[in-house]
Amino acid sequence: MSIAKKARKRAIENDDDVPVQGAGFFKRAGRAAELMPDLVEHEKARRGRPKLENAKVAVSFRVDPTLLQSFKATGRGWQGLVHQALEEFEHKHLVKKSKLSLRSKVVRDSTDGQFIVRRARTTGEKHRKRS
């Protein structure tokens, strides 16, 4: 055993701040929840972050790397900017169109980059060729 370990062991044995407790001490001891239920409930209520009424939901989706980098380049709070952009899109395109039906989908037009709402084909519809 090294000198440092021996010194530490002696210091612990000679420490009067925390006396060694015998078996009788632990027999008399009770659970905190039984002895101080109010204090335990108070501490439980304070733990963690307060619950929000309208908590956000974690999602995962794929985006172009350049789009992600443009948001990240704005610095701290870039996730909030993504949230704000999605909210603006919702108000501009979805809310005004009296809520999309479940058979509609929003797509980005490859020619001009604008978002458009397309009605999805149902299983009974046949594909029509445009002339």
Sequence and secondary structure as in RCSB ss.txt:
>XXXX:A:sequence
MSIAKKARKRAIENDDDVPVQGAGFFKRAGRAAELMPDLVEHEKARRGRPKLENAKVAVSFRVDPTLLQSFKATG
RGWQGLVHQALEEFEHKHLVKKSKLSLRSKVVRDSTDGQFIVRRARTTGEKHRKRS
>XXXX:A:secstr
  HHHHHHHHHHHT  SS    HHHHHH   HHHH HHHHHHHHHHSSS   TT          HHHHHHHHTT 
TTHHHHHHHHHHHHIIIIIITTTS  TTEEEEE TTT  EEEEE   TT       
